[in-house]
């Protein structure tokens, strides 16, 4: 089966890269469009400069940054509150936020109940 070519709202990846930021914003959902219309924060501007300068090992705390077409193909390390998690940017991620792909909360797996936790644990011997 042949691989289907990527399109975002009828535009190929090359067409998306040629668009200006305001033209791209017109294609994005309303929340992302408003965010771009208001302008990027200082941290987001610094992050974009690193991307445009083709820097290697880009690490960021900007989880609220929108994934733009120029980021596709890069591996970006996004902070999850504890460590930087490397994420490969793909075409399907355009228009989403960086934080959507790195979870901040881990699954809690509890072990056996401790002493005094329940009435049945009172009968256990204490060493």
DSSP file (Angstrom, degrees, kcal/mol; ACC not computed):
  #  RESIDUE AA STRUCTURE BP1 BP2  ACC     N-H-->O    O-->H-N    N-H-->O    O-->H-N    TCO  KAPPA ALPHA  PHI   PSI    X-CA   Y-CA   Z-CA
    1    1 A X              0   0    0      0, 0.0     2,-0.1     0, 0.0     3,-0.0   0.000 360.0 360.0 360.0 130.4    0.0    0.0    0.0
    2    2 A X        -     0   0    0      1,-0.1     2,-0.3     0, 0.0     0, 0.0  -0.412 360.0-106.3 -73.1 145.4    1.4    3.4   -1.0
    3    3 A X        -     0   0    0     -2,-0.1     2,-0.3     1,-0.1    -1,-0.1  -0.555  34.9-121.4 -74.1 131.9    2.0    6.0    1.7
    4    4 A X        -     0   0    0     -2,-0.3     2,-0.2     1,-0.1    -1,-0.1  -0.541  27.3-115.1 -75.4 134.7   -0.5    8.8    1.6
    5    5 A X        -     0   0    0     -2,-0.3     2,-0.2     1,-0.1    -1,-0.1  -0.468  33.4-110.7 -72.1 140.3    1.0   12.2    1.1
    6    6 A X        +     0   0    0     -2,-0.2     7,-0.5     2,-0.0     2,-0.3  -0.498  40.4 172.3 -74.5 135.1    0.5   14.6    4.1
    7    7 A X        -     0   0    0     -2,-0.2     2,-0.5     5,-0.2     5,-0.2  -0.994  20.6-156.6-138.4 144.9   -1.9   17.5    3.7
    8    8 A X  B >  S-A   11   0A   0      3,-2.9     3,-1.3    -2,-0.3    -2,-0.0  -0.958  84.8 -24.1-121.8 110.5   -3.1   20.0    6.3
    9    9 A X  T 3  S-     0   0    0     -2,-0.5    -1,-0.1     1,-0.3     3,-0.1   0.870 130.2 -47.5  52.7  41.4   -6.4   21.6    5.3
   10   10 A X  T 3  S+     0   0    0      1,-0.2     2,-0.4     0, 0.0    -1,-0.3   0.466 117.0 110.7  85.9   2.6   -5.6   20.9    1.6
   11   11 A X  B <   -A    8   0A   0     -3,-1.3    -3,-2.9     4,-0.0    -1,-0.2  -0.902  61.5-132.1-114.0 139.1   -2.0   22.2    1.7
   12   12 A X     >  -     0   0    0     -2,-0.4     4,-2.2    -5,-0.2    -5,-0.2  -0.301  32.9-101.9 -78.7 171.0    1.2   20.1    1.5
   13   13 A X  H  > S+     0   0    0     -7,-0.5     4,-2.0     1,-0.2     5,-0.1   0.883 123.3  52.3 -63.2 -38.8    4.1   20.5    3.9
   14   14 A X  H  > S+     0   0    0      1,-0.2     4,-1.2     2,-0.2    -1,-0.2   0.896 109.7  49.3 -64.6 -39.5    6.1   22.5    1.4
   15   15 A X  H  > S+     0   0    0      1,-0.2     4,-0.9     2,-0.2     3,-0.3   0.898 109.9  51.6 -65.1 -39.8    3.2   24.9    0.8
   16   16 A X  H >< S+     0   0    0     -4,-2.2     3,-0.5     1,-0.2    -2,-0.2   0.876 106.5  53.6 -64.9 -37.5    2.8   25.3    4.6
   17   17 A X  H 3< S+     0   0    0     -4,-2.0    -1,-0.2     1,-0.2    -2,-0.2   0.800 106.6  53.3 -67.9 -27.6    6.5   26.2    5.0
   18   18 A X  H 3< S+     0   0    0     -4,-1.2    -1,-0.2    -3,-0.3    -2,-0.2   0.702  90.6  97.1 -79.1 -20.4    6.1   28.9    2.3
   19   19 A X  S << S-     0   0    0     -4,-0.9     2,-0.1    -3,-0.5    -3,-0.0  -0.330  76.9-118.8 -70.4 149.6    3.2   30.6    4.1
   20   20 A X     >  -     0   0    0      1,-0.1     4,-2.3    -2,-0.0     5,-0.2  -0.336  33.3-101.4 -76.5 170.3    3.7   33.6    6.4
   21   21 A X  H  > S+     0   0    0      1,-0.2     4,-2.1     2,-0.2     5,-0.1   0.870 122.6  49.4 -64.7 -37.6    2.7   33.3   10.0
   22   22 A X  H  > S+     0   0    0      2,-0.2     4,-1.2     1,-0.2    -1,-0.2   0.863 111.3  49.3 -70.9 -34.6   -0.5   35.2    9.5
   23   23 A X  H  > S+     0   0    0      2,-0.2     4,-0.6     1,-0.2    -2,-0.2   0.883 112.2  48.6 -69.8 -37.4   -1.5   33.0    6.6
   24   24 A X  H >X S+     0   0    0     -4,-2.3     3,-1.2     1,-0.2     4,-1.0   0.886 105.7  58.3 -66.6 -38.6   -0.8   29.9    8.6
   25   25 A X  H 3< S+     0   0    0     -4,-2.1     3,-0.3     1,-0.3    -1,-0.2   0.830  97.2  61.8 -61.4 -32.0   -2.8   31.3   11.5
   26   26 A X  H 3< S+     0   0    0     -4,-1.2    -1,-0.3     1,-0.2    -2,-0.2   0.777 105.5  47.3 -65.8 -24.9   -5.8   31.5    9.2
   27   27 A X  H << S+     0   0    0     -3,-1.2    -1,-0.2    -4,-0.6    -2,-0.2   0.713  98.8  86.1 -86.3 -22.5   -5.7   27.7    8.7
   28   28 A X  S  < S-     0   0    0     -4,-1.0    67,-0.1    -3,-0.3    66,-0.0  -0.280  90.4 -88.5 -78.4 162.2   -5.3   26.8   12.4
   29   29 A X     >  -     0   0    0     66,-0.1     4,-2.5     1,-0.1     3,-0.2  -0.187  48.3 -97.5 -63.3 165.9   -8.1   26.3   15.0
   30   30 A X  H  > S+     0   0    0      1,-0.2     4,-2.6     2,-0.2     5,-0.2   0.842 119.4  53.0 -60.7 -39.8   -9.3   29.4   16.8
   31   31 A X  H  > S+     0   0    0      1,-0.2     4,-1.8     2,-0.2    -1,-0.2   0.932 114.8  41.5 -63.9 -44.5   -7.3   29.0   20.0
   32   32 A X  H  > S+     0   0    0      2,-0.2     4,-2.2    -3,-0.2    -1,-0.2   0.871 113.1  55.0 -69.1 -36.7   -4.0   28.7   18.1
   33   33 A X  H  X S+     0   0    0     -4,-2.5     4,-2.4     1,-0.2    -2,-0.2   0.924 109.4  46.5 -62.2 -45.1   -5.0   31.5   15.8
   34   34 A X  H  X S+     0   0    0     -4,-2.6     4,-2.2     1,-0.2    -1,-0.2   0.887 110.1  54.4 -64.6 -38.6   -5.7   33.9   18.7
   35   35 A X  H  X S+     0   0    0     -4,-1.8     4,-0.9    -5,-0.2    -1,-0.2   0.916 112.0  42.9 -62.0 -44.1   -2.4   32.9   20.3
   36   36 A X  H  < S+     0   0    0     -4,-2.2     3,-0.3     1,-0.2    -1,-0.2   0.881 111.4  55.7 -69.0 -38.2   -0.4   33.8   17.1
   37   37 A X  H  < S+     0   0    0     -4,-2.4    -2,-0.2     1,-0.2    -1,-0.2   0.877 106.9  49.7 -62.9 -38.3   -2.4   37.0   16.6
   38   38 A X  H  < S-     0   0    0     -4,-2.2    -1,-0.2     1,-0.2    -2,-0.2   0.736 118.2-115.6 -72.4 -22.6   -1.5   38.2   20.1
   39   39 A X     <  -     0   0    0     -4,-0.9    -1,-0.2    -3,-0.3     2,-0.1  -0.088  29.5 -71.4 103.0 155.7    2.1   37.5   19.4
   40   40 A X        -     0   0    0     -4,-0.1     2,-0.0     1,-0.1    25,-0.0  -0.462  46.0-113.7 -82.5 154.7    4.7   35.2   20.9
   41   41 A X     >  -     0   0    0     -2,-0.1     4,-2.1     1,-0.1     5,-0.2  -0.271  35.4-100.2 -76.1 171.7    6.2   35.5   24.4
   42   42 A X  H  > S+     0   0    0      1,-0.2     4,-2.2     2,-0.2     5,-0.2   0.899 124.2  50.8 -62.7 -41.4    9.9   36.3   24.9
   43   43 A X  H  > S+     0   0    0      1,-0.2     4,-2.2     2,-0.2    -1,-0.2   0.894 110.2  50.2 -64.2 -38.3   10.7   32.6   25.7
   44   44 A X  H  > S+     0   0    0      2,-0.2     4,-2.2     1,-0.2    -1,-0.2   0.872 108.9  51.7 -67.6 -36.4    8.8   31.5   22.5
   45   45 A X  H  X S+     0   0    0     -4,-2.1     4,-1.9     2,-0.2    -2,-0.2   0.904 110.3  48.5 -65.8 -40.9   10.8   34.1   20.4
   46   46 A X  H  X S+     0   0    0     -4,-2.2     4,-1.8     2,-0.2    -2,-0.2   0.908 110.7  51.8 -63.6 -41.8   14.1   32.7   21.8
   47   47 A X  H  X S+     0   0    0     -4,-2.2     4,-1.7     1,-0.2    -2,-0.2   0.898 108.8  50.1 -61.1 -42.5   12.9   29.2   21.0
   48   48 A X  H  X S+     0   0    0     -4,-2.2     4,-2.5     1,-0.2    -1,-0.2   0.857 107.1  54.7 -66.1 -35.4   12.0   30.1   17.4
   49   49 A X  H  X S+     0   0    0     -4,-1.9     4,-1.7     1,-0.2    -1,-0.2   0.897 106.7  51.4 -63.6 -39.5   15.5   31.7   17.0
   50   50 A X  H  <>S+     0   0    0     -4,-1.8     5,-2.1     1,-0.2    -1,-0.2   0.893 111.4  47.8 -63.8 -39.2   17.1   28.5   18.1
   51   51 A X  H ><5S+     0   0    0     -4,-1.7     3,-1.4     1,-0.2    -2,-0.2   0.917 111.6  48.8 -67.7 -43.2   15.0   26.6   15.5
   52   52 A X  H 3<5S+     0   0    0     -4,-2.5    -1,-0.2     1,-0.3    -2,-0.2   0.772 107.6  55.2 -70.1 -24.9   15.8   29.0   12.7
   53   53 A X  T 3<5S-     0   0    0     -4,-1.7    -1,-0.3    -5,-0.2    -2,-0.2   0.362 111.1-122.6 -87.5   6.4   19.5   28.8   13.4
   54   54 A X  T < 5 +     0   0    0     -3,-1.4    -3,-0.2     1,-0.2    -2,-0.1   0.870  44.8 179.7  55.9  41.8   19.4   25.0   13.1
   55   55 A X      < -     0   0    0     -5,-2.1     3,-0.3    -6,-0.1     2,-0.2  -0.435  22.0-128.1 -71.0 147.1   20.8   24.5   16.6
   56   56 A X  S    S+     0   0    0      1,-0.2    -1,-0.1    -2,-0.1    20,-0.0  -0.628  82.4  21.7 -93.7 156.8   21.2   20.9   17.8
   57   57 A X  S    S-     0   0    0     -2,-0.2     2,-0.6     1,-0.2    -1,-0.2   0.945  76.8-167.0  53.6  59.1   19.8   19.5   21.1
   58   58 A X  E     -b   76   0B   0     17,-0.6    19,-3.1    -3,-0.3     2,-0.4  -0.673   5.2-173.0 -79.4 120.3   17.1   22.2   21.5
   59   59 A X  E     +b   77   0B   0     -2,-0.6     2,-0.3    17,-0.2    19,-0.2  -0.922   7.8 176.9-113.2 140.8   15.7   22.0   25.1
   60   60 A X  E     -b   78   0B   0     17,-2.4    19,-2.1    -2,-0.4    -2,-0.0  -0.995  39.4-163.0-147.1 150.5   12.7   24.1   26.0
   61   61 A X        +     0   0    0     -2,-0.3     2,-2.0    17,-0.2     3,-0.2   0.384  66.7 110.9-101.0  -4.1   10.3   24.8   28.9
   62   62 A X    >   +     0   0    0      1,-0.2     3,-1.0   -19,-0.1    36,-0.2  -0.494  30.5 158.9 -76.3  80.0    7.8   26.4   26.4
   63   63 A X  T 3   +     0   0    0     -2,-2.0    36,-2.6     1,-0.2    37,-0.3   0.661  69.4  63.0 -75.8 -15.4    5.1   23.8   26.5
   64   64 A X  T 3  S+     0   0    0     34,-0.2     2,-0.3    -3,-0.2    -1,-0.2   0.235  75.9 118.5 -94.5  13.6    2.6   26.4   25.3
   65   65 A X    <   -     0   0    0     -3,-1.0    33,-2.0     1,-0.0     2,-0.3  -0.647  65.3-126.5 -81.8 134.9    4.4   26.8   21.9
   66   66 A X  B     -D   97   0C   0     -2,-0.3     2,-0.6    31,-0.2    31,-0.2  -0.606  24.9-114.6 -79.7 138.0    2.4   25.9   18.8
   67   67 A X        -     0   0    0     29,-3.0    28,-2.3    26,-0.3     2,-0.2  -0.645  37.6-163.8 -77.2 119.8    4.1   23.4   16.5
   68   68 A X    >   -     0   0    0     -2,-0.6     3,-1.8    26,-0.2     4,-0.4  -0.619  32.3-106.7-101.9 160.7    4.8   25.2   13.2
   69   69 A X  G >  S+     0   0    0      1,-0.3     3,-1.2    -2,-0.2   -52,-0.1   0.797 116.4  63.6 -59.0 -29.3    5.7   23.6    9.9
   70   70 A X  G 3  S+     0   0    0      1,-0.2    -1,-0.3   -54,-0.1    -3,-0.0   0.652  96.4  59.8 -71.5 -12.5    9.4   24.7   10.2
   71   71 A X  G X  S+     0   0    0     -3,-1.8     3,-2.0     2,-0.1    18,-0.3   0.615  76.7 116.7 -86.3 -13.9    9.7   22.4   13.3
   72   72 A X  T <  S+     0   0    0     -3,-1.2    18,-0.2    -4,-0.4     3,-0.1  -0.324  77.9  21.2 -63.0 131.9    8.8   19.2   11.4
   73   73 A X  T 3  S+     0   0    0     16,-2.6    -1,-0.3     1,-0.4     2,-0.2   0.193  98.3 114.0  97.0 -15.1   11.7   16.7   11.3
   74   74 A X    <   -     0   0    0     -3,-2.0    15,-3.0    14,-0.1     2,-0.6  -0.553  63.3-133.8 -87.0 153.2   13.5   18.2   14.3
   75   75 A X  E     - C   0  88B   0     13,-0.2   -17,-0.6    -2,-0.2     2,-0.4  -0.946  28.6-173.8-104.7 117.7   13.9   16.4   17.6
   76   76 A X  E     -bC  58  87B   0     11,-2.6    11,-2.4    -2,-0.6     2,-0.7  -0.923  20.8-137.0-116.3 135.4   13.1   18.8   20.4
   77   77 A X  E     -bC  59  86B   0    -19,-3.1   -17,-2.4    -2,-0.4     2,-0.4  -0.832  23.9-166.3 -94.6 118.1   13.5   18.1   24.1
   78   78 A X  E     -bC  60  85B   0      7,-2.4     7,-3.0    -2,-0.7     2,-0.3  -0.869  19.6-121.2-109.5 135.5   10.5   19.3   26.1
   79   79 A X  E     - C   0  84B   0    -19,-2.1     5,-0.2    -2,-0.4    23,-0.1  -0.560  20.8-173.4 -79.1 134.6   10.5   19.6   29.9
   80   80 A X        -     0   0    0      3,-2.3    -1,-0.1    -2,-0.3     4,-0.1   0.246  62.0 -87.4-108.9  11.6    7.9   17.6   31.7
   81   81 A X  S    S+     0   0    0      2,-0.2     3,-0.1    24,-0.0    -2,-0.1   0.127 123.8  38.5 104.5 -19.4    8.6   19.0   35.2
   82   82 A X  S    S-     0   0    0      1,-0.5     2,-0.3     0, 0.0    -3,-0.1   0.626 122.1  -0.4-128.0 -41.4   11.3   16.6   36.0
   83   83 A X  S    S-     0   0    0     -5,-0.1    -3,-2.3     2,-0.0     2,-0.6  -0.925  73.0 -95.5-148.1 168.0   13.3   15.9   32.9
   84   84 A X  E     -C   79   0B   0     -2,-0.3     2,-0.5    -5,-0.2    -5,-0.2  -0.825  35.9-157.5 -92.7 125.0   13.6   16.8   29.2
   85   85 A X  E     -C   78   0B   0     -7,-3.0    -7,-2.4    -2,-0.6     2,-0.3  -0.902  14.9-129.9-105.8 121.7   11.8   14.3   27.0
   86   86 A X  E     -C   77   0B   0     -2,-0.5     2,-0.4    -9,-0.3    -9,-0.2  -0.546  27.8-176.0 -74.6 132.0   13.0   14.1   23.3
   87   87 A X  E     -C   76   0B   0    -11,-2.4   -11,-2.6    -2,-0.3     2,-0.6  -0.996  21.6-137.7-129.4 129.1   10.1   14.3   20.8
   88   88 A X  E     -C   75   0B   0     -2,-0.4     2,-0.4   -13,-0.2   -13,-0.2  -0.776  25.6-130.2 -85.8 121.6   10.5   13.9   17.1
   89   89 A X        -     0   0    0    -15,-3.0   -16,-2.6    -2,-0.6     2,-0.2  -0.591  30.9-174.6 -76.7 126.7    8.2   16.5   15.4
   90   90 A X    >   -     0   0    0     -2,-0.4     3,-1.3   -18,-0.2     4,-0.3  -0.713  38.7-104.1-118.1 169.0    6.0   15.0   12.7
   91   91 A X  G >  S+     0   0    0      1,-0.3     3,-1.5    -2,-0.2   -19,-0.1   0.855 116.0  61.2 -62.3 -35.9    3.6   16.4   10.1
   92   92 A X  G 3  S+     0   0    0      1,-0.3    -1,-0.3     3,-0.0    -3,-0.0   0.673  94.7  64.5 -66.5 -16.0    0.6   15.3   12.1
   93   93 A X  G X  S+     0   0    0     -3,-1.3     3,-2.2     2,-0.1   -26,-0.3   0.555  70.1 123.1 -85.7  -8.4    1.6   17.5   15.1
   94   94 A X  T <  S+     0   0    0     -3,-1.5   -26,-0.2    -4,-0.3     3,-0.1  -0.306  77.3  20.4 -59.3 131.7    1.3   20.8   13.2
   95   95 A X  T 3  S+     0   0    0    -28,-2.3    -1,-0.3     1,-0.4   -66,-0.1   0.238 102.9 105.8  93.8 -12.9   -1.2   23.1   15.1
   96   96 A X  S <  S-     0   0    0     -3,-2.2   -29,-3.0   -29,-0.1    -1,-0.4  -0.428  74.3-105.1 -90.1 171.8   -0.9   21.3   18.4
   97   97 A X  B >   -D   66   0C   0    -31,-0.2     3,-1.1    -2,-0.1     4,-0.3  -0.696  20.5-124.1 -95.3 151.6    1.0   22.5   21.5
   98   98 A X  G >  S+     0   0    0    -33,-2.0     3,-1.5    -2,-0.3     4,-0.3   0.873 108.8  61.2 -60.2 -38.1    4.4   21.0   22.5
   99   99 A X  G >  S+     0   0    0    -36,-2.6     3,-0.7     1,-0.3    -1,-0.2   0.667  88.0  72.3 -66.4 -17.1    3.0   20.2   26.0
  100  100 A X  G <  S+     0   0    0     -3,-1.1    -1,-0.3   -37,-0.3    -2,-0.2   0.740  98.4  47.9 -69.3 -21.0    0.4   17.8   24.5
  101  101 A X  G <  S+     0   0    0     -3,-1.5     2,-0.5    -4,-0.3    -1,-0.2   0.472 105.3  59.7-102.5  -3.5    3.0   15.3   23.7
  102  102 A X  S <  S-     0   0    0     -3,-0.7    -1,-0.2    -4,-0.3     2,-0.2  -0.946  78.2-144.8-127.4 110.2    4.9   15.2   27.0
  103  103 A X        -     0   0    0     -2,-0.5    -3,-0.1     1,-0.1    -2,-0.0  -0.479   7.9-161.3 -77.2 142.7    2.8   14.2   30.0
  104  104 A X  S    S+     0   0    0     -2,-0.2     2,-0.5    -5,-0.1    -1,-0.1   0.640  72.5  64.3 -96.7 -17.5    3.6   15.8   33.3
  105  105 A X        -     0   0    0      3,-0.0     2,-0.2   -24,-0.0    -1,-0.1  -0.918  69.9-151.5-113.6 131.6    1.8   13.3   35.5
  106  106 A X        -     0   0    0     -2,-0.5     2,-0.2     1,-0.1    -2,-0.0  -0.616  31.7 -92.4 -97.0 160.5    3.0    9.7   35.9
  107  107 A X        -     0   0    0     -2,-0.2     2,-0.5     1,-0.1    -1,-0.1  -0.488  37.4-133.4 -71.0 135.9    0.8    6.7   36.7
  108  108 A X        -     0   0    0     -2,-0.2     2,-0.6    -3,-0.0    -1,-0.1  -0.819  20.5-172.9 -95.1 124.5    0.6    5.9   40.4
  109  109 A X        -     0   0    0     -2,-0.5     2,-0.2     0, 0.0    -2,-0.0  -0.947  11.3-157.0-118.3 109.0    1.0    2.3   41.3
  110  110 A X        -     0   0    0     -2,-0.6     3,-0.1     1,-0.1     2,-0.1  -0.549   2.1-151.0 -85.7 149.4    0.4    1.6   44.9
  111  111 A X        -     0   0    0      1,-0.3    -1,-0.1    -2,-0.2     3,-0.1  -0.078  50.4 -37.6 -97.0-155.9    1.9   -1.4   46.7
  112  112 A X  S    S-     0   0    0      1,-0.1    -1,-0.3    -2,-0.1     2,-0.0  -0.244  75.9 -91.1 -64.1 154.5    0.4   -3.3   49.7
  113  113 A X        -     0   0    0     -3,-0.1    -1,-0.1     1,-0.1     3,-0.1  -0.342  44.3-121.1 -67.1 149.3   -1.3   -1.2   52.4
  114  114 A X    >   -     0   0    0      1,-0.2     3,-1.7    -3,-0.1     4,-0.4  -0.218  41.4 -68.8 -83.5 177.2    0.8    0.0   55.3
  115  115 A X  T 3  S+     0   0    0      1,-0.3    -1,-0.2     2,-0.1     7,-0.1  -0.484 122.8  18.0 -69.0 132.0    0.5   -0.7   59.0
  116  116 A X  T 3  S+     0   0    0      2,-0.3    -1,-0.3    -2,-0.2     3,-0.1   0.479  92.2 112.4  87.0   3.0   -2.6    1.1   60.4
  117  117 A X  S <  S+     0   0    0     -3,-1.7     2,-0.3     1,-0.1    -2,-0.1   0.894  84.9   6.5 -76.9 -39.0   -4.1    1.6   57.0
  118  118 A X  S    S-     0   0    0     -4,-0.4     3,-0.5     1,-0.1     4,-0.3  -0.853  78.1-105.2-136.2 171.2   -7.0   -0.8   57.5
  119  119 A X  S >  S+     0   0    0     -2,-0.3     3,-1.1     1,-0.2     4,-0.3   0.840 117.8  58.2 -66.6 -32.5   -8.5   -2.8   60.3
  120  120 A X  G >  S+     0   0    0      1,-0.3     3,-1.0     2,-0.2    -1,-0.2   0.766  95.1  63.3 -71.2 -23.2   -7.2   -6.0   58.9
  121  121 A X  G >  S+     0   0    0     -3,-0.5     3,-0.9     1,-0.2    -1,-0.3   0.616  85.6  76.3 -77.3  -8.9   -3.6   -4.7   59.0
  122  122 A X  G <  S+     0   0    0     -3,-1.1    -1,-0.2    -4,-0.3    -2,-0.2   0.763  88.6  58.2 -69.3 -24.1   -3.8   -4.6   62.8
  123  123 A X  G <  S+     0   0    0     -3,-1.0    -1,-0.2    -4,-0.3    -2,-0.2   0.571  84.1 103.4 -84.2  -7.1   -3.4   -8.3   63.0
  124  124 A X  S <  S-     0   0    0     -3,-0.9     2,-0.2    -4,-0.2    -3,-0.0  -0.470  78.8-112.6 -73.8 145.5   -0.1   -8.2   61.2
  125  125 A X        -     0   0    0     -2,-0.1     2,-0.6     1,-0.0    -1,-0.1  -0.555  23.6-135.7 -78.7 143.9    3.1   -8.7   63.3
  126  126 A X              0   0    0     -2,-0.2    -1,-0.0     1,-0.1     0, 0.0  -0.879 360.0 360.0-100.9 123.7    5.4   -5.7   63.6
  127  127 A X              0   0    0     -2,-0.6    -1,-0.1     0, 0.0    -2,-0.0   0.427 360.0 360.0 -96.6 360.0    9.0   -6.5   63.2
